[in-house]
Amino acid sequence: MREVEIRGYTIRLGQLLKLAGVADSGAEAKALLVDGAVTVNGEREERRGRQLHPGDEVVAAGEALRVT
């Protein structure tokens, strides 16, 4: 699991996917979400604007990420 450090206390899911390099653009992040390729804390997520906090775990396109 790769840790992704954020500034502040929250980050939107779409922003995290771009920050981590999983998605190159907001459109690509949205496509991953629509395809059901993203889970947050073990549950499927489709909202690009979902607020994430330190400790949340995201799996997207086969890559595991932890927000720190």
C-alpha positions, 0 to 999 in steps of 0.5 A: 500500500502506497501512502499519499501525503496531503496538505490540510485535513481533507482531499476530494477523491478525484484530486487524490487520484490525480495526485497519486498518478492513478488518473491523468485528468478529472475525466479519467478519474470520473471514468474509473469511478463510473466503471466501478474500479474505485473503492474507499475503505472497502466500499465501492465509490462513484462520487469524484467529490467524496471527501477523504481524510488521513487514514482512508484507504483507496483502491483504484485500478489495482493500486492501493493508496492510504491518505496520510 
